[in-house]
Amino acid sequence: MRFGIDIAILGDLAEPSRLVALAREAEAAGWEAVLVWDHLAFTWGIPSADPWVGLSAAAQATSRIRLGTAVTPVARHRPETLAQTVATFDRLCDGRAILGAGLGGVTREFTAFGRARPGGAVLDEALEVITSLWSGDEVHHQGEHYTVDGVRLAPLPVQRPRVPIWVGGTTPAALRRAARWDGWIIGGDDQEGNMTLTPDALATRIGGLPLPDVALIGVSAPGSSIKPYADAGATWWFEHLHGHRGTVEELVRRVKAGPPRV
């Protein structure tokens, strides 16, 4: 089991300097990764920060921890632009990037700009385009949703063959998609900070799927044990940090206390 923090960069945590401070404290306290939410929460009345800009600042304040999103609504972006953004970020952080990918759970973030929330076929094709561009080959793609006419991306990500893609979502389709990529991200807690996903339920959902990584987002007290989740198949634990859990100062104290025990 490896350990990270997942920061909801909304509200008071939308201030980028707070993400940088939390990332610095996380690295010092022995956490191994920092993921951040990727939302246009200002469309539903809450301040929100751009994840890749914030993570780029965090990358300059750290040297070891992995950095990424949990999760990016891929279809909210043009795949060629997202491919370039993540490739640039992976070079900036010397190969520490993770792309969390999903459909996007807030419809308003699409409809506020005159777009419908797309389905899984769009996500699947977008990921195909992104990873084809990351390959370094000249890409020729003619699909139902996207076209690429003889383009070669440069510079490429540091990580080969690609930046790890962790898929979010709880549906059977999302789990099958995660098994085709590099991992699955699953939320295990509610807004009040209670674990709602039991170890048995996690093990049942994983079943026999070949998931390289299972990243569980949850809440723990300093020094507590999360061994049942490790036994159930979780390979990463991400401590969930958000404004409903406490003040910024309280969240910093939780990070400084270090990861839970296995």
Backbone bond lengths (Angstrom), bond angles and torsions (degrees), N, CA, C in turn:
res aa  C-N    CA-C-N  psi(-1)  N-CA   C-N-CA  omega(-1)  CA-C   N-CA-C  phi
1 M - - - 1.462 - - 1.528 109.31 -
2 R 1.328 115.01 133.95 1.450 120.95 174.93 1.533 108.00 -115.38
3 F 1.341 116.57 164.16 1.457 119.98 -168.73 1.528 111.96 -131.53
4 G 1.330 115.16 139.38 1.454 121.14 176.29 1.512 110.28 -147.00
5 I 1.320 115.62 -178.16 1.459 121.92 173.68 1.523 109.02 -121.76
6 D 1.324 115.73 147.29 1.464 122.70 178.15 1.518 107.19 -121.14
7 I 1.330 116.68 115.87 1.462 122.05 -172.08 1.528 110.21 -107.28
8 A 1.322 115.75 124.93 1.465 121.38 172.07 1.527 107.30 -80.90
9 I 1.328 117.00 99.17 1.469 120.70 -174.52 1.532 109.88 -83.03
10 L 1.332 113.49 61.27 1.457 123.47 179.30 1.524 109.15 -125.29
11 G 1.326 116.70 162.25 1.454 120.01 177.01 1.519 111.33 59.19
12 D 1.344 116.37 -130.82 1.465 120.29 179.60 1.522 111.90 -62.67
13 L 1.334 117.29 -28.02 1.461 120.74 -179.17 1.522 112.65 -83.46
14 A 1.337 117.69 2.38 1.460 121.02 173.61 1.523 111.55 -75.83
15 E 1.314 117.23 -13.62 1.460 120.57 176.21 1.525 108.40 -69.98
16 P 1.334 119.17 115.68 1.468 120.42 -172.27 1.525 114.31 -58.39
17 S 1.314 118.09 -32.73 1.461 120.01 -178.42 1.521 111.03 -62.76
18 R 1.328 117.91 -26.64 1.463 120.38 179.64 1.525 110.75 -73.71
19 L 1.325 117.21 -36.29 1.459 120.04 173.44 1.521 110.23 -61.59
20 V 1.316 116.97 -44.87 1.466 120.74 -179.95 1.525 110.31 -60.73
21 A 1.325 116.61 -43.83 1.468 119.90 -179.59 1.521 111.07 -64.27
22 L 1.329 117.44 -42.52 1.464 120.56 179.76 1.529 110.72 -65.58
23 A 1.324 117.53 -39.91 1.464 120.80 178.56 1.527 110.57 -63.44
24 R 1.313 116.40 -42.29 1.474 119.85 179.24 1.530 110.71 -63.75
25 E 1.333 116.57 -43.76 1.463 120.14 178.87 1.530 110.86 -66.49
26 A 1.326 117.14 -36.34 1.461 120.50 179.97 1.521 110.93 -63.10
27 E 1.311 116.80 -45.07 1.453 119.84 179.53 1.529 110.73 -63.15
28 A 1.317 116.75 -41.94 1.466 120.55 -179.18 1.525 111.88 -66.02
29 A 1.342 117.31 -29.62 1.465 121.25 -175.93 1.518 113.26 -91.77
30 G 1.332 117.74 0.68 1.452 119.91 174.70 1.512 116.28 97.20
31 W 1.326 117.68 5.14 1.457 119.59 172.23 1.535 108.46 -70.97
32 E 1.336 117.10 155.56 1.461 120.33 -172.70 1.524 114.62 -111.81
33 A 1.329 117.99 -4.56 1.470 119.68 -179.02 1.512 110.02 -159.76
34 V 1.325 115.37 155.21 1.457 123.47 172.56 1.518 107.53 -129.89
35 L 1.307 116.55 119.16 1.458 122.11 171.06 1.519 108.47 -109.61
36 V 1.331 116.06 154.08 1.462 120.65 178.01 1.524 109.63 -132.46
37 W 1.327 114.62 154.38 1.463 120.02 174.15 1.525 110.04 -66.97
38 D 1.323 116.16 155.60 1.468 122.16 175.92 1.521 107.66 -129.71
39 H 1.335 115.28 91.50 1.463 121.52 -177.64 1.527 110.53 -135.47
40 L 1.323 115.02 150.13 1.466 121.75 166.72 1.528 106.83 -96.82
41 A 1.315 115.58 61.25 1.460 119.83 -172.42 1.516 112.78 -65.80
42 F 1.329 117.43 -16.16 1.468 118.53 176.19 1.529 110.95 -63.60
43 T 1.343 117.14 -19.34 1.473 119.34 176.62 1.521 111.86 -71.54
44 W 1.326 117.27 -18.86 1.466 119.93 174.57 1.513 111.79 -118.04
45 G 1.361 115.08 26.00 1.453 121.05 165.79 1.510 116.79 89.66
46 I 1.339 117.82 15.30 1.464 120.91 -178.63 1.525 108.88 -125.32
47 P 1.334 118.95 131.55 1.469 119.95 177.23 1.531 111.03 -56.62
48 S 1.325 116.33 142.98 1.467 120.31 178.65 1.519 109.33 -149.03
49 A 1.333 115.35 146.53 1.459 121.56 -177.06 1.521 110.47 -101.75
50 D 1.331 115.88 156.40 1.458 120.72 173.92 1.529 108.71 -74.01
51 P 1.330 118.29 126.04 1.467 118.88 -174.24 1.517 114.38 -66.50
52 W 1.340 117.69 -41.77 1.465 119.06 -173.04 1.524 111.61 -74.11
53 V 1.327 117.42 -32.68 1.467 119.41 174.67 1.527 109.85 -66.47
54 G 1.352 115.77 -45.82 1.457 119.07 178.66 1.517 113.00 -62.81
55 L 1.324 116.60 -42.67 1.457 120.17 179.18 1.525 111.98 -66.01
56 S 1.318 116.91 -32.62 1.461 119.64 177.62 1.523 110.57 -63.47
57 A 1.331 116.60 -39.88 1.467 119.36 176.14 1.520 110.28 -66.18
58 A 1.345 116.85 -40.78 1.469 120.28 178.80 1.521 111.24 -63.64
59 A 1.327 116.33 -34.36 1.468 120.06 179.26 1.520 111.36 -62.42
60 Q 1.319 116.53 -34.76 1.459 119.99 -179.25 1.526 112.48 -76.61
61 A 1.325 116.39 -17.62 1.467 120.86 -179.83 1.518 112.37 -97.54
62 T 1.338 117.64 -1.08 1.466 122.62 -177.46 1.523 108.67 -134.75
63 S 1.343 115.50 169.40 1.459 118.53 179.05 1.521 113.51 -135.50
64 R 1.334 118.15 -11.73 1.455 120.27 -170.86 1.514 114.23 -124.15
65 I 1.331 117.58 -40.49 1.461 120.13 -172.27 1.528 111.92 -67.32
66 R 1.335 115.16 147.97 1.461 121.53 173.65 1.523 108.36 -77.72
67 L 1.338 116.22 153.90 1.460 121.80 -172.66 1.521 109.55 -139.13
68 G 1.336 116.71 133.59 1.460 118.06 179.62 1.514 112.74 -173.18
69 T 1.328 115.41 -164.07 1.465 122.00 -174.45 1.526 111.00 -117.71
70 A 1.327 114.25 150.01 1.464 121.43 176.78 1.536 108.91 -141.72
71 V 1.305 116.83 85.07 1.449 127.86 -7.81 1.522 109.18 -131.07
72 T 1.344 116.31 162.81 1.457 121.54 177.19 1.532 110.32 -83.87
73 P 1.336 117.94 125.76 1.462 120.28 171.42 1.534 108.29 -72.29
74 V 1.311 116.05 94.10 1.465 121.37 -168.19 1.519 111.57 -57.59
75 A 1.317 117.92 -40.50 1.461 120.34 -175.67 1.520 113.33 -71.47
76 R 1.331 118.30 -6.67 1.462 120.96 173.93 1.521 110.77 -77.22
77 H 1.326 116.88 -9.07 1.459 123.58 -177.83 1.529 109.48 -117.90
78 R 1.309 116.86 157.26 1.452 120.29 163.76 1.525 107.80 -73.62
79 P 1.327 119.07 132.92 1.469 119.24 -175.08 1.518 113.60 -61.56
80 E 1.344 117.59 -33.92 1.462 118.76 -179.54 1.532 110.98 -68.00
81 T 1.341 116.14 -34.62 1.462 119.68 178.80 1.520 111.09 -71.48
82 L 1.335 116.72 -42.72 1.455 120.02 178.50 1.530 110.60 -65.35
83 A 1.329 117.05 -39.36 1.464 120.23 177.13 1.521 110.88 -58.93
84 Q 1.322 117.14 -43.52 1.467 120.89 179.76 1.527 111.06 -68.18
85 T 1.338 116.99 -42.92 1.461 120.54 -179.66 1.519 111.10 -59.38
86 V 1.325 116.96 -49.13 1.464 120.55 -176.49 1.525 110.82 -69.97
87 A 1.334 117.41 -36.63 1.464 119.80 176.67 1.528 110.68 -62.44
88 T 1.323 116.20 -44.59 1.467 120.14 178.39 1.521 110.69 -62.26
89 F 1.341 116.21 -43.55 1.459 120.19 -179.94 1.523 110.89 -64.29
90 D 1.329 118.14 -40.30 1.457 120.61 -179.89 1.526 111.23 -63.09
91 R 1.304 117.36 -34.60 1.465 120.40 175.80 1.530 110.24 -71.14
92 L 1.309 116.24 -40.17 1.460 120.70 -179.09 1.525 111.17 -62.21
93 C 1.331 116.99 -38.07 1.473 119.94 -177.01 1.525 111.92 -98.99
94 D 1.334 117.43 11.28 1.459 123.28 176.11 1.525 112.11 58.80
95 G 1.338 115.26 49.99 1.456 120.69 171.88 1.511 115.63 78.72
96 R 1.338 117.29 32.87 1.472 119.89 -179.46 1.523 113.14 -109.04
97 A 1.326 118.43 8.13 1.459 121.64 -172.01 1.524 112.36 -79.18
98 I 1.335 114.68 148.72 1.460 124.38 169.09 1.524 106.49 -132.21
99 L 1.340 117.01 132.12 1.458 120.73 173.88 1.521 108.94 -102.97
100 G 1.321 116.06 108.00 1.452 120.59 169.34 1.514 108.29 -81.50
101 A 1.326 117.35 129.68 1.462 121.62 -171.87 1.518 110.50 -127.47
102 G 1.335 115.33 138.31 1.457 119.76 177.99 1.507 111.23 -160.29
103 L 1.325 114.77 -175.83 1.463 120.66 -178.92 1.526 112.01 -81.74
104 G 1.319 117.66 -29.55 1.462 121.28 -173.13 1.511 109.74 97.54
105 G 1.320 115.57 116.98 1.456 119.16 -172.35 1.506 115.47 -92.62
106 V 1.333 118.94 -3.51 1.472 120.93 -177.00 1.528 108.39 -114.72
107 T 1.310 116.37 104.81 1.469 121.36 -175.56 1.523 111.90 -59.87
108 R 1.345 116.68 -35.19 1.463 121.40 -177.77 1.531 111.73 -56.43
109 E 1.317 118.05 -30.53 1.465 120.98 -178.46 1.530 111.67 -68.67
110 F 1.310 117.24 -15.92 1.464 121.76 173.31 1.530 110.60 -98.90
111 T 1.326 117.02 -51.19 1.467 120.63 -172.28 1.522 112.69 -67.93
112 A 1.346 117.73 -26.10 1.470 119.72 178.33 1.516 112.06 -61.99
113 F 1.332 116.58 -19.15 1.457 121.49 -179.69 1.525 111.90 -117.34
114 G 1.341 114.80 23.23 1.448 120.10 172.92 1.511 115.48 76.61
115 R 1.337 116.97 24.00 1.455 120.85 -178.86 1.523 110.08 -121.51
116 A 1.307 116.31 146.45 1.452 121.22 173.22 1.525 109.29 -84.22
117 R 1.326 115.81 148.46 1.468 119.61 175.22 1.530 108.19 -72.70
118 P 1.332 117.98 119.44 1.461 120.94 -174.25 1.523 112.50 -78.45
119 G 1.320 115.28 168.40 1.451 121.05 -179.72 1.509 112.70 -98.22
120 G 1.332 114.58 -171.33 1.450 120.73 -173.91 1.513 114.37 -65.44
121 A 1.327 118.21 -28.18 1.461 119.96 -179.21 1.522 111.04 -63.57
122 V 1.333 116.47 -36.30 1.472 120.27 178.25 1.528 109.89 -66.98
123 L 1.330 117.02 -43.57 1.461 120.47 178.34 1.521 110.65 -61.23
124 D 1.322 117.29 -45.53 1.459 120.28 -178.73 1.529 111.51 -60.33
125 E 1.323 116.51 -43.55 1.461 118.93 -178.70 1.523 111.03 -70.58
126 A 1.340 116.48 -38.02 1.465 119.24 178.35 1.527 111.19 -62.03
127 L 1.327 117.60 -42.43 1.466 120.25 177.99 1.522 111.06 -64.30
128 E 1.323 117.54 -35.81 1.462 120.42 176.01 1.524 110.90 -62.27
129 V 1.338 116.44 -43.55 1.463 120.40 179.00 1.529 110.30 -64.67
130 I 1.326 116.97 -46.41 1.464 121.03 -177.55 1.518 110.75 -59.42
131 T 1.313 117.24 -49.88 1.461 119.70 -176.92 1.523 112.13 -70.61
132 S 1.327 117.46 -29.77 1.467 119.52 174.31 1.521 110.35 -64.81
133 L 1.323 116.95 -40.73 1.464 120.41 177.42 1.522 110.76 -66.21
134 W 1.320 117.66 -38.70 1.469 120.79 178.35 1.526 112.50 -65.92
135 S 1.319 118.21 -18.99 1.468 120.66 -177.08 1.524 112.38 -66.45
136 G 1.327 116.65 -25.88 1.455 120.77 -175.14 1.513 113.57 91.06
137 D 1.332 116.66 -8.52 1.463 120.49 176.93 1.526 110.47 -78.86
138 E 1.298 115.39 161.10 1.462 119.67 171.56 1.519 108.22 -72.31
139 V 1.315 117.09 126.98 1.457 121.80 -171.83 1.519 110.33 -101.89
140 H 1.318 114.54 127.35 1.462 123.07 171.40 1.521 106.19 -122.77
141 H 1.322 116.05 112.85 1.467 119.85 -176.21 1.518 109.19 -136.83
142 Q 1.299 115.61 128.13 1.459 120.92 175.20 1.523 107.21 -130.21
143 G 1.323 116.35 99.03 1.456 121.02 -176.27 1.510 111.94 -119.14
144 E 1.316 114.91 -174.67 1.459 120.23 -179.44 1.522 111.64 -69.46
145 H 1.337 116.36 -31.00 1.467 120.04 -173.71 1.523 114.07 -116.49
146 Y 1.339 117.96 -23.88 1.454 120.96 -174.62 1.523 110.88 -137.12
147 T 1.333 114.43 149.61 1.460 121.80 175.67 1.522 108.70 -130.00
148 V 1.339 115.76 135.90 1.464 121.37 172.90 1.526 106.84 -129.51
149 D 1.313 115.36 121.44 1.465 120.67 -172.08 1.527 110.25 -109.26
150 G 1.340 116.21 81.95 1.455 120.77 172.24 1.510 114.05 65.30
151 V 1.342 117.29 58.36 1.463 122.70 -176.86 1.523 109.86 -119.29
152 R 1.333 116.04 139.43 1.459 121.80 175.32 1.528 108.22 -121.51
153 L 1.330 117.08 121.03 1.456 122.05 -178.78 1.532 111.17 -77.20
154 A 1.308 116.38 140.14 1.466 122.03 172.54 1.528 108.09 -156.62
155 P 1.347 118.24 143.24 1.464 126.69 -5.49 1.527 111.17 -75.82
156 L 1.331 115.15 160.50 1.456 121.55 -176.45 1.521 111.11 -90.66
157 P 1.336 117.48 162.74 1.462 119.34 172.72 1.527 111.51 -59.51
158 V 1.312 116.05 154.91 1.464 121.10 174.59 1.526 110.13 -66.88
159 Q 1.333 116.65 -42.81 1.454 121.02 -175.01 1.530 110.60 -73.55
160 R 1.325 114.73 134.62 1.445 121.04 179.51 1.518 109.32 -124.75
161 P 1.324 120.11 139.96 1.454 124.94 8.28 1.522 114.23 -80.20
162 R 1.352 116.76 -10.23 1.464 119.33 179.83 1.523 109.37 -164.17
163 V 1.305 114.95 165.49 1.458 121.51 165.87 1.529 107.64 -63.42
164 P 1.341 118.92 133.30 1.465 119.75 179.01 1.525 111.82 -57.64
165 I 1.322 115.50 136.45 1.459 121.99 177.73 1.524 108.07 -111.96
166 W 1.324 115.69 116.33 1.459 121.89 175.64 1.524 107.69 -106.33
167 V 1.304 116.80 126.74 1.464 122.23 -174.98 1.522 110.07 -97.10
168 G 1.331 115.90 132.91 1.450 121.19 175.81 1.517 111.50 -98.75
169 G 1.319 115.21 162.08 1.458 120.49 178.58 1.510 111.56 127.46
170 T 1.332 115.95 158.74 1.465 121.06 -175.64 1.520 113.26 -117.64
171 T 1.313 117.80 -3.90 1.460 119.69 -178.19 1.526 110.20 -77.98
172 P 1.324 117.19 160.54 1.473 119.37 174.51 1.522 112.28 -56.38
173 A 1.339 117.30 -37.25 1.464 120.15 178.99 1.521 111.05 -63.97
174 A 1.340 116.95 -39.80 1.465 120.13 179.14 1.530 110.88 -64.94
175 L 1.325 116.53 -39.20 1.466 119.69 178.63 1.521 111.18 -66.59
176 R 1.332 117.20 -41.12 1.466 119.10 177.39 1.518 110.60 -64.00
177 R 1.335 116.85 -36.81 1.460 120.99 178.14 1.528 110.01 -66.14
178 A 1.316 117.36 -42.67 1.462 121.11 179.13 1.525 111.20 -60.39
179 A 1.321 116.48 -37.52 1.463 120.22 -179.82 1.521 111.92 -67.69
180 R 1.337 117.31 -22.04 1.468 120.60 177.77 1.524 111.56 -83.33
181 W 1.332 116.87 -15.16 1.452 120.23 -178.67 1.523 110.30 -113.10
182 D 1.318 118.48 -133.76 1.463 119.67 -168.06 1.520 114.59 -114.77
183 G 1.323 118.16 -0.67 1.451 118.72 179.34 1.511 111.80 168.33
184 W 1.333 114.10 171.46 1.468 122.57 -178.91 1.516 108.70 -126.69
185 I 1.346 117.24 133.30 1.461 122.90 174.95 1.520 108.00 -107.68
186 I 1.329 116.26 128.06 1.456 120.86 -179.08 1.528 109.87 -134.07
187 G 1.333 116.81 132.42 1.450 121.50 174.86 1.514 110.84 -82.87
188 G 1.334 116.70 133.96 1.453 120.01 -176.85 1.510 114.96 -117.67
189 D 1.348 117.78 4.24 1.457 120.58 -175.22 1.517 110.79 -127.94
190 D 1.336 115.98 167.78 1.455 120.73 175.72 1.527 109.97 -107.24
191 Q 1.328 115.84 179.87 1.457 121.16 -174.90 1.526 111.76 -64.02
192 E 1.330 117.46 -27.84 1.450 120.93 -178.84 1.524 113.02 -82.99
193 G 1.332 117.10 -0.76 1.452 120.00 177.74 1.507 114.75 87.82
194 N 1.340 117.17 23.28 1.457 121.44 177.19 1.528 109.36 -103.79
195 M 1.330 116.60 139.39 1.452 120.21 174.50 1.535 108.86 -72.94
196 T 1.317 116.02 123.63 1.463 121.50 -179.86 1.518 112.24 -108.55
197 L 1.320 117.49 -15.69 1.458 122.07 177.44 1.520 108.63 -99.79
198 T 1.320 116.43 116.99 1.460 120.05 -179.46 1.524 110.21 -82.35
199 P 1.336 117.29 159.51 1.462 119.18 175.16 1.524 112.71 -57.51
200 D 1.325 117.74 -39.89 1.469 119.94 179.08 1.519 111.23 -63.08
201 A 1.339 116.36 -41.43 1.467 119.58 179.39 1.524 110.69 -65.81
202 L 1.326 116.96 -37.45 1.460 120.10 177.57 1.527 110.23 -63.44
203 A 1.334 116.77 -47.09 1.459 120.54 179.96 1.524 111.30 -60.51
204 T 1.340 116.67 -37.82 1.469 120.47 179.48 1.515 110.79 -65.90
205 R 1.314 117.17 -41.96 1.465 120.19 -179.69 1.526 111.60 -66.72
206 I 1.315 116.15 -39.55 1.464 118.85 178.69 1.521 110.24 -65.60
207 G 1.343 116.28 -42.26 1.454 120.28 -179.98 1.521 110.75 53.27
208 G 1.314 115.62 -131.75 1.459 119.72 178.69 1.507 113.44 -105.00
209 L 1.341 116.50 18.50 1.461 118.78 -177.56 1.531 111.26 -66.95
210 P 1.328 117.42 139.82 1.470 120.52 179.34 1.522 111.12 -81.72
211 L 1.318 116.28 79.55 1.464 122.01 -177.44 1.521 109.24 -98.44
212 P 1.341 118.17 112.50 1.470 119.92 -179.18 1.520 113.07 -58.71
213 D 1.338 117.05 -39.72 1.455 122.06 176.99 1.517 109.34 -138.11
214 V 1.328 115.77 143.93 1.463 122.59 172.16 1.515 106.85 -124.07
215 A 1.330 116.46 110.39 1.460 122.53 -176.79 1.523 108.50 -101.21
216 L 1.322 116.28 110.42 1.457 122.27 -178.34 1.523 109.44 -99.11
217 I 1.324 116.27 125.78 1.460 122.61 176.39 1.527 108.15 -96.20
218 G 1.329 116.88 125.87 1.455 119.31 -177.05 1.511 112.27 -159.61
219 V 1.324 115.60 -167.75 1.463 122.20 -179.46 1.518 109.13 -127.72
220 S 1.319 115.55 141.59 1.457 121.09 178.61 1.514 109.40 -146.42
221 A 1.313 115.34 156.38 1.458 120.90 172.94 1.516 108.98 -89.57
222 P 1.332 118.25 150.75 1.465 119.91 177.71 1.525 111.47 -54.10
223 G 1.322 115.90 130.74 1.450 120.65 177.42 1.514 115.79 82.45
224 S 1.337 117.90 -4.68 1.456 120.16 -179.94 1.527 110.29 -75.20
225 S 1.326 116.08 162.52 1.461 121.20 -178.19 1.526 110.25 -102.86
226 I 1.336 115.28 136.78 1.467 120.58 175.25 1.528 110.00 -118.41
227 K 1.324 115.62 27.00 1.458 120.41 -177.78 1.527 113.22 -54.95
228 P 1.349 120.21 -39.41 1.467 118.63 179.87 1.528 113.28 -57.60
229 Y 1.326 117.77 -32.96 1.468 120.18 178.27 1.525 111.11 -74.27
230 A 1.319 117.05 -35.94 1.459 119.59 174.78 1.525 110.10 -64.05
231 D 1.335 116.59 -42.85 1.455 120.63 178.46 1.528 111.39 -63.91
232 A 1.334 116.78 -28.90 1.463 121.11 -179.59 1.522 113.14 -77.65
233 G 1.348 117.00 -13.25 1.456 120.06 176.46 1.508 115.98 123.21
234 A 1.332 118.44 -1.77 1.462 120.18 177.11 1.531 109.46 -69.61
235 T 1.317 116.86 133.86 1.468 121.31 177.70 1.526 111.99 -105.69
236 W 1.323 116.38 -17.56 1.464 122.24 176.25 1.525 108.54 -132.65
237 W 1.323 115.84 142.96 1.461 122.80 169.08 1.520 107.66 -116.61
238 F 1.347 117.10 125.25 1.459 121.77 176.65 1.524 109.05 -113.83
239 E 1.307 115.18 115.65 1.457 120.77 177.91 1.524 109.01 -70.97
240 H 1.328 115.19 125.52 1.460 121.02 -172.46 1.530 110.15 -87.27
241 L 1.315 116.06 120.08 1.458 122.40 -178.47 1.520 109.38 -117.24
242 H 1.328 116.47 119.55 1.462 120.65 -179.63 1.523 109.18 -153.59
243 G 1.317 115.24 166.49 1.451 120.14 -173.50 1.515 114.74 -64.29
244 H 1.335 118.56 -24.98 1.464 120.26 178.56 1.524 111.87 -73.82
245 R 1.327 116.20 -17.97 1.464 119.64 -176.78 1.527 112.29 -82.96
246 G 1.321 116.64 -24.93 1.456 118.57 -179.13 1.513 110.90 165.01
247 T 1.312 115.57 -178.94 1.453 121.19 177.36 1.527 109.80 -72.22
248 V 1.313 115.53 167.48 1.457 119.58 176.57 1.521 110.07 -58.00
249 E 1.314 117.48 -40.97 1.460 121.13 -179.37 1.523 111.15 -63.54
250 E 1.333 117.67 -39.63 1.465 121.17 178.42 1.524 110.99 -66.68
251 L 1.319 117.33 -38.08 1.462 120.66 178.26 1.529 110.87 -66.98
252 V 1.315 116.61 -39.10 1.464 119.79 176.86 1.523 110.21 -61.85
253 R 1.334 117.32 -41.87 1.464 120.09 179.08 1.531 111.04 -62.34
254 R 1.349 116.99 -38.73 1.466 118.67 178.79 1.528 110.58 -64.75
255 V 1.320 117.10 -40.33 1.466 120.19 178.81 1.526 110.17 -64.44
256 K 1.301 118.14 -44.78 1.461 121.78 -178.98 1.527 112.04 -63.03
257 A 1.329 117.09 -27.03 1.464 120.50 179.76 1.517 112.62 -70.55
258 G 1.316 117.46 -16.81 1.459 120.99 174.30 1.507 113.90 90.46
259 P 1.335 115.79 173.39 1.464 121.58 -175.93 1.528 112.43 -66.87
260 P 1.330 116.08 159.10 1.467 119.48 172.67 1.526 110.54 -70.38
261 R 1.329 116.02 175.92 1.457 121.42 179.51 1.534 109.84 -95.93
262 V 1.328 115.13 156.49 1.463 120.78 172.30 1.521 107.87 -101.16
